[in-house]
């Protein structure tokens, strides 16, 4: 494994170990996501600051708020990484109130969308982006009521943040979705997420879809692919990366193999599909940071900052949704 990838993986594991201190009951997948937030920021875990943020959060939101429960730990970490944790939370709560206006019962994924908008929009754009996101989500939901869930809202927000016209963004994702449907079961919600991610790229639809499946199939042939579930959406984030596919697959395999030997990445931890989701994420992050020439193409509709956020949003959706579903099942 090359040095930059090794360093990223080691930082990830160190952060996980530090986060477990005092949070032994936290879901393993959430701990790993939190560790990735710190690794991406290049900041060491500060448990005292986390405790301060927890106190601020509890003082501002009720026990049954969507900013408690599974989202609480992630929101605390995002607050801790902000210059002013309390102001950060106030901003997020303001955006959340805008997003939930047309929803009968807003869930935790809407809260996550609020953090995405707060972190990727200057103050003067947040209201407009939140309102446009809400409108675009309603459009997509009207077309695909069963398949569209609140977890898609954060991906729609990224389309809006990228500057795409709302109607254009929806139509672009619809075109991609129509081409993807034959590859999945009719009830699968995977094509919806893949379409929303691929819509961020300006490349021709056929090329994007071909490259998406080609990367997944190559990883599968090498024994390092995610399941054919929501986690495979990660391969759509490679749409604008100009790199040798064999090299990318080899790196994903190296990281996957290394992670498998670390705490919580085996069958009794997050499992192979989520582990490989992290592996593919680490490889793309490393390639984007190691060479500006390998960044998203200049013709892409989405700015590099949004590409950075895309990985975090996607892995947050997959991990948090899995945890919510697991805890719901255990209560029945």
N, C-alpha and C positions, 0 to 999 in steps of 0.2 A: 504494500500500500504506500502511495507517495506521502511525503512528509506532511503536506498541508492537510490531507485527509486524515492522517493519523492524529495530528494535533487536534483537529475538530472532534474526532471521535473520543479522544481522551478527555477533552474539556467537557464534552457531553456527560461522560460517566462520572467525572469529578463533581459536576453540578448536581447530578442525580443523587449521589451519596450525601452531599451537603443538604439537599432539600428534604431527604428522608428524615433527617434529625428533627424530631419534633412533629413530623407529619407521617408517621409510620402507617397510619390508617388510610392515607390518600391512595386513590387508585393508581396503579403503577403507570398506566398510560398517561395519566394527567401529570404525574411526576416527571415523566420523560419529556412531555411537551413543555412543561415549565423550565426544565433544564435546557431545552433547545432555545427558549426565549433568551436565557442568559448567555448561551454560547453565541447566538447570532449578534447579541449586543456587545459581546466581548467584555462582559462584566462578571465579576465574581459574586456568588450568592452572599447576600447580607441578611442573615436571619433576623437581626434586630430591626432592620428597616422593614422587613416583611411583617413583623409583629405590629409595628406602628401602622402599617397600611391596613392590616386586618382590623385594628381598632377604629380607624377612620371609616372603613367600609361599614362596619357594624353600627356606627353612630349615624350613618346617613341613609341606610336602607333597612327595610323591615325583614323579619325572619323568613318570610315566604317570598321575598323578592327574587327575581331571576338573576340577581347579582350575588345571591347566596348559593347554596347547593353546590352543584358541580362547577359552576362558573366562578365561584368565590375565589378559589385558589389562583386561577389564571388571572382574574382581575387584580388580585393583590400583587401578583408579580409584575403585571403591566404598570400598576401604580408605583411600585418600587423602582422600576426602571425609568419612570418619568422624573423630570426635574422637580415638579411640584405635585406630589401624589394627590393631595386634596383637590387641587384645581383640575387635575386630570380626570378624577372621578366626577366632578361637577359637570365637566364638558361632556363626558360619556352619557351621564344621566339625561342631560338636555337633548342629546341626539336620540337617545332611546325613546323619549317621550314623543318625538316626532315620528319615529319609525312605527310605533305601535298603534297609531291613531285609527287605522282602518282594520285592525285585527281584533277579532273577538276575544282571543286569549293569547297574548304574546308569550313566546317561550324563551328559553335560554339562548337559542340561536339568534334571536333578535338582539339580545344583549351583546352577543359577540359581534354582530354587524355594527353596533354602535361604537365598539372599540376600534373596529376597522376604519370607520369613517373618521373618527377622532384622530387617529394616528396618521392618516394619509391625506387629510385636507386642511388647508389653512382655515383659521376661524371664520373668515368671511365667506367661505364656500360650503361650510357644513350644513347649514339649513337647506340650501338648494340641493345639495347632493342627497341629503336624507329624504327630502320630498320626492325627488326624481327616482330614487331607489324604491321608495314605497309605491310609486306609480308603475314603474317597470315590473316590479314583483307582482302587482295586481294583474298586469297584462299577461305575464307568463302563467300565473296561477289560473286565469280565466281559460287559457288554452289547454292546460294540462293539470286539472284540479287534483287528480289522484297522485300524480308523480311529483308535483312541485311541493316541496316542504320548506319550512323556514330556514333550513340549512342552506338552501339555494340563495337566500337573500344576501348573504355576505359576498357570494360570487357575483351577483347582480350589481352590488355596490361597487365592486372593482371595475365592472364595465362602465358604470357611470363615472367613477373617479378618473378612468382613463381618458375620458373626453368623448367617448362615442355617443352619437345621438341615440336617444332612447329607442326610437322605432327601428333604427338601423341595427342596434345591438340585439334587440329581440328578434328581428328578421334573420340576422346572421346566425344566431344560436338555433333558430327554427330550422334553417337550411341544414345545419350540421346534424341536428337531432334526427331529422328525417333520414339522413344517410347512415346514421348509427343504429337505428332501431332494429334492423334485421340481424344484428350481431348479438342481441340480448333478448332475454325473455320479455314478453309484453309488460309484465308487472315490475320490471327492474327500473330503479331510479338512477342507475349508473349513467345511462346515456345523457340524461338531463344535466348532470354535473359536468360530464366530459364536454358536452356542447358549450356550456357556459364558459369553461376554461379555454377551449379552443377558439371561441369567439373573440378572445383577446388578441389573437394573432391575425395579421393581415394576409397571411399566405392563402393560396387557393384552398377551398374546402377539401377537395380530393387529396391534395398533398398532405394536409394536416391530418386527416383521418388515416391515410396510409402510414405516415410516420408514427402516429400514436400506436396503432396495432403492431407495426413492425418492431417497435421498441419493447412492447409488452411480450410479443412472441419470442423475441431474442432472449429476453430475461427468463422467460419460461423454459426455453430450450436449454438454457444454462443452469436451470434449477434455482433461480433467484427472483422469480416474479411474485408479486402479491397475488392474492386470490382474485378471481374474476368478480370482484365486488367493488364497493365504493373506493377502496384503497387504490385500485388500478387507475383512478383518475389522476394520480400523481404523474403518470407518463404523458399526460396532456400538457403538463407544465414545461415539457422539453420542446414544445412546438417551434420556438424561435431560436433554439440553441443549435448553432452550426458546429457539429462535432462528429467525429468518427463513431458510428454506432457500436462497433465492436469494442472500442476503448471504453465507452460509457458503460456498457454491459459488464465488462471486466471489472471496472471500478465498483459498480453496484455489488457485484459478487464478492469482492474483497471486503467491502464494508459489512455486507450481510453476514459473511463468515465470521468476521471479527466480533460483531455485535452478538452473535449467537452465543459466544462464550462469556458474555457479560451478564450481570445480575438483571433478571426481569425480562430478558429478551427471548427466553425459550418458550417451550410449550406451556409451562405453568405461569408464564409471564404474559406479555402482550401477544404472543403467538407469532407465527411466521409471516402472515400477511401484513400486520402492522409493523413488524420489525423491518420488512423489506420496503415498506412505505418510508420509514425513517432513513433507510440506507439510500434510497433514490433521492430523498430530500437533501441529505448531506452531500451527495455527489454533485447535484446541481448547484447547491450553494457554493461549494468549493470551486467549481468550474466558473461560475459567474464572478467570483471574487478574485480568482487567480489571473484572469486575463480579460481586459476590456474588449478585446477582439472577439471574445466568445459570448459577450452579452447579447441580449435580445437585439435583433436587427433594428436599424434606425427607422425602417419603414413600418415597424410594429405600431399598432394603435396604442399600446400601453407603454407608459414610461417605465424606466428601470426600477424606480421606487415601488411601483405597483407590482412588478414581477417579484420583487423581494417579498412583498406582503402576500402575494398569491400562495406561495409555499406555506406560509404560516397559517393563512386562512384555511387552506385545504386540509392540512394535517389536523388543525383544530376541529374542523367539521367532522372528520372521520373518527378521530379519537373521542371527542366529546359525545358524539352521537352513539358510539359503541358503548361508552360508559353509561349513558342515560338508558339505553335499551337493556343493558345488563342489569342495572339496578331496578328497572321496572319489572323485568322478568322475575327477579329474585323476590319481589314483593307479592307475587301471585302464587 
